[in-house]
Amino acid sequence: MKRIRSDKIILEERLFDGYIYFDDNKITEVSEEEYPVQEEYNMMGYYVSSGFIDIHTHGGGGYRFEGSTDEIVNACNFHLKHGSTSISPTISAADFDSMARSVENVSQAMADDRVRGTIIGAHLEGPYLSKKQSGAQCAEFITAPQEEEYLPLLERYSDTIARWSYAPENDMEERFAKNLKNYGIVASAGHTDATYDDMVRAIENGCELVTHLYSCTSTITRDHGFRKLGVIETAYLSDDLYVEIICDGKHLPPELVRLIYKIKGADKIALVTDSLALAGTEQKHGFMQNTEFIIEDGVCKLMDRSAFAGSIATADRLVRVAVKDAGIPLLDAIKMMTSTPANIMKLSTKGKIAHNMDADFVVFNENISIKAVFARGNLIE
């Protein structure tokens, strides 16, 4: 039996002064009582939260999630040091065979003991997107959903694919969304030019999430004076729809983060890095599939600087920006990095510090600087 002692344990709605007891990889008790243990970690004066959960990242530490199994392992372990004890490797739009090979590599990594945290499953961001909202996704690979290619992949890798981002307006009969739901995969509207009617139809057929709100998501348009709502307005109107935001301090200004928080609330927002492989490195130039980008002003940009191409953020930076720049209360910022993404991905044993939950913890100070990370009950050295 092990325990963590802290006067700033972050529970669901409050700070707690006491002990977290854990054995193997499960929390056995959260208590003010002192019991005999084999090992104690004194974290007095530091915050202790549940492990961070990043549900949208393309890599980090110089390693790509679209790469080999070794690369995936190394990228996961890089982000783990920044608090991401659970992670969803994201695969960008490419030719479908390449995306399928990346899914196979994620499947192998999920069973690889070198991964010290937890791989939730793959997130496919494409190829069924909108060319009008492609952003940094390579437009040459974007297509409408094709059952003959995606159904065999779902059948083979339903335990590996956790989420799929798609453009609902290209799934008019909602066959793709329905198939994802049937296989227990989270359907997320992303890189989409959908109207309100498109989104209502998608939600009715299983769409639960909006991929990086405000980044490659449609908004109000006018047709001869008549206004049509887009994805952004639908996200605000739909109480059941979750959204994720890239809270790196670059993609969204602090005022916009506050607006999203004010309307949706912490229970419906997940903070995501959308980080590329160069996160955590000194490199200033790279590629995401066939899309070339540079790093400038602390963010990834397309070569013509017309748009962002992704972030170089880590999960601790997301929380820091939310709290220090956007003024969101710490407990709500942590909720958006823990329990809300756990709810989105239906991770019943993650996201909270409570009895029988997984023993994943992040220890940090007032500046959201990481002191220690525990994954599966083990201190990460």
N, C-alpha and C positions, 0 to 999 in steps of 0.2 A: 504494500500500500504506500502511496505517495500523497503529498499534499502541498498546496500553494497557500501561503499566508499573505494576505493583503488587506488593507483597509479601503481599497477602491476596486472591489470586484464588481464588474458591470453585469447586473442581472437585467431582466426584461424591462423594468420600469424604474430601477433605482440602483444606487451604489450600495454595496454591502461590505461590512467589516467582519471578516471571519476567515474560514478555511474552505478550500476546494479539495476534496478527497477523491483520488482516482486510482484505479487498479487496472492493469493491462491497458486497454485503450478506452475505458469507460469511466465516466464520473459516477462515483458511488454515493456521494453526499456533499451538500453545500451547507455548512453549519457554523455556528458560533462556538461549538464545543470542540475541545482539544482531545484527540484520540492518539494512541501510539501508532507511529508509522515508521517505515524503513528509511524514508527520505523526505526532507522538507526543503522547499524553496521559499526563501524569505523575500517577498516582493513588496514589503511595506513601503508606502509612498508612491508606488507605481499603480497605474490602472492595469487590470487584467480583464480582457474581453474574450469571448469565444473567438475561434480562429476565423480569419477573414476568408470570404468566398468570392473569388473572381470568376464570373461566368462568361467573360468575353476578353480574350487575350490571344494574340498571334505569336507571342514569344517573349524572350528577354534574355539578358546576359550574353547576347550574341547568338542565341539558338532559336530556330524556327519551329513552330508547332506543325508546320507542313513538311518538316524534314524527317530524318530517320528516327528510329526509336531512341537511339542515344541522344539525339538533339532534344527530343521531347522530354526525356528524363532530366537532362541538364536545365532546360527552360523551367520545368516545374520546380526543381530544387533552387534555382535562382529566385523565383518569386516567393518561395517558402520563407526565405530569409527576410522578406519584407512583409511577412504576416499572412500570406495567402496559403493557408493550410489545405484548402480545397480549390480546385481550379478546373476550368473547362477549356481545353485546347481548341482554338478556333482555326478553321480551315477556310481560306479565301477562295473566291471563284477561280476555277481553272478548268482545263478539260476534265470531263467527268472521270475518266480513268485515273488521272492524277489525284483527284479528290478521293476516289475510292482507295487508292494506295495509302493516302494519308490517314484515312479512317482505320485501315489495317494496322498502321504503325501506332496509332493511338490505342487500339485494342491491345497490342503487345505491351505498350507502356503501362497500361492499367494493371497488368499482371506482373510487372517488373518490380522486384523488391528494392531496387535502387531509388525508386520514387518514395521519398520519405513522408510526403503528404498524401492527399487523396485526389485522384483524377476522377472528376464527376462523370465525364464522358465528353465526346467530341461535340463541338458546335460548328455546324456547316453554315457558312455565310456565303451562300450562292450555290449553284450558278443561277438560281431562279429568281433573279432580281430585276429591277427596272434599269434600263439603259439611261433613262433620263435622270436617275438618281444614283448613278453608279459610283460617284465619288472616286476613291482610289481603287475600287474594284475594276479589273480589266474588262472593258466592255465587250471585247471579242469573244469572251467565254459565256456571256449572259444569254440565257434562253428561257423560254417558258417551261414549266414542269413537264417532264416526259416520263410517263409511267413505266415504259419499257426499260428505262435506265435506273430510276430511283427505287422501284419496288424490289428488285433483287437485292439492292444494297440494304434496304430496310429489313428484309427477311433475314439476311445474313448477319447484320450488325445492329439489330435493335437494342442490344445490351450495351453497345458502344456509343451510338449516336444519342446524345441527350437532348439536343436542340437543333432546330433548323430555321435559319432566317430566310424569308422569301417575300416577294412582292405580291400581295393579295390580288391586285388588279389583273395579274396574269394567270390567276387560278379561278377563272370565272365560275366553274362548276364546283369549286371548293373540294375537288377530289384530293388534291395534295394535302390540304389542311386536315381533311377527314382521315386520310391514311396515316398522317403523323399522329393524330390523336389515337387511332386504333393501335398503334405500336407504342403508345406511352411516351412519345417524343414531344417536347415543348415546341409549339409553332409560334414563331415570332415574326412580326411584320418589320422588315428592314430593307433599306435601300429601295424605298417604295414611293410611287407617285399616286398612291391610292386616294380615292375620295372617301367621304364619310360613308356613302352607301357601300362601297367596296369593303370598308372596314367593318361595318355592321354585319355584313354577310360573313366575313372572315371570323369575327368573334363568335357568331352563332354556330360556326362549324369547327371551333377549337382553337383559334388564335388567342393567346393569353398574354402576349408581351409585345412591346415595341423596342426594337433594336436601336440603341443610341439615339434617343429622342433629340430632335433638332438637327441631327447630322444625317443628311440624305433621307429626310422624311418630309412629305408634302405638307403644305399649309393652305390657307384660303386662296382660292382662285376666283376670277370673275369671267363669266360668259355673257356678253351683252348686258352687263350690269348686275346679273344674278350671281350671287356668291355661293360657292360650294366649299364646304369644310374639307380639310385634309386629315392626314394622320395625326398631326399635333393636336388639333382641336378635338378629334375623336378620343384621343388619350385622356384629355381633360374631362370630357363628358362621360366616359365610361368608368364607373367606379370599380369595376372588376378587372380592368386592364392594368397590368403592371407596365412600368417603363424602366429602362436602364439609361443612365447618363454617364458620359465621360467627364468625370469631375477632376480633371487634371489642371484646372486653372487656365486653360488655353481654349479648349473647344467651346466652353460656355462661360460667359462672364459671371461673376459672383451674383449679380442681380438676377440673372436668368435662373441660376441654380436656386436662389431663394424663391422665385416665382413658382418653379416646378414643385418645390417642397411645400409651399403654401397651398397649392391646389391639390396635389396628389397625396402628400403626407408620406412619412417615412415607411409606412406599411406597404406602399405600392411602388417604391423607388429602390432600385439596386444601383450601387456605384460600381462602375467597371473601368478597367484600365484601357481596353482596346490597344494595348501596348504592342509594338512591333519588336522584332528580334533585337534591335539595337538598344532597347531600354537597358540602362545600366552599363553601357559601354561608352567609349569616347569617340566612336565612329560617327561620321556626319553624312554618310551617303549609303543608300542601299536600295533593295528591290523587294516588293511584295508581289510574288508571282512575276508578271511582266511589267508591273508598274514601278517606275523609278521614283525615288523620293530623296529629299535632303532633310537634315535636322537643323532647324534654325529657330531661335527664340524659344527653345525648350519644347518644341513640338515637331512632328514630322509633316513636311509639306510636299505637295507635288512640285515637280521641277519648275513649272511656270509660276509657282506660288499662288495659283488661283484658288486652292483649297487645301485643307489639311488631309494627311494621308494616314493618320493614326497617332498614337501617343508614345511617349517614352516613360510613362508613369508607372509607379508601383502602387500597391494597395494602400500602403501607409500614407503616400502622398495624397491619395483621394480623400482620405479621412481628414488629413491636415487642411486641405483646401476647403472642404465642406465646413469645418469648424472655424478655422482662423480667417478665411476670406469671405465665405458666404454667411457666417454667423449662425450656422445650424447647431443646436444643442448637441453636445458630445454623445449622449445616449442615443439620440436619433441618428446621428451620423454612423455610429457603430451598428445600429439596427439595419441601416441601408447597406452595410458591408458584411452582415452576418445573417440575421434571421430572415430578412426579406429575400435575398437571393436563395437561401435555403428553401423558403416556401415556394418560390418560383420553380425551382428544380426538383421540388418534392423530396427534399432530403430530410427525412423525419428525425434523424439522430444528430443533426448538425445545426449550428446557428445560435445556440443558447447554452448558457451555463446552468445546468440543472441535472437532477438525478437521471442516470442511464443515457445521457447524451455523450457523444464522442469527446474524448479528452484532447481537444484541440484548443490551444490558448495563445493569445498574443499579449505580451507585457510591454507597456510603453509609458512614456512620461507625458508631462503637460504639453509638450511640443509635438506629440505624436511621433516621437523618435523611438524606434524599437529597442527594447532592452533584451527580450528573450522571446522565443517562439517554441511552443510545444506542439507536436503532431503525433497523433495516436499514442498519447501518454508519454512521449519521449522528448526530452529537451534537445533541440536542434543546436548542435555545436557549430 
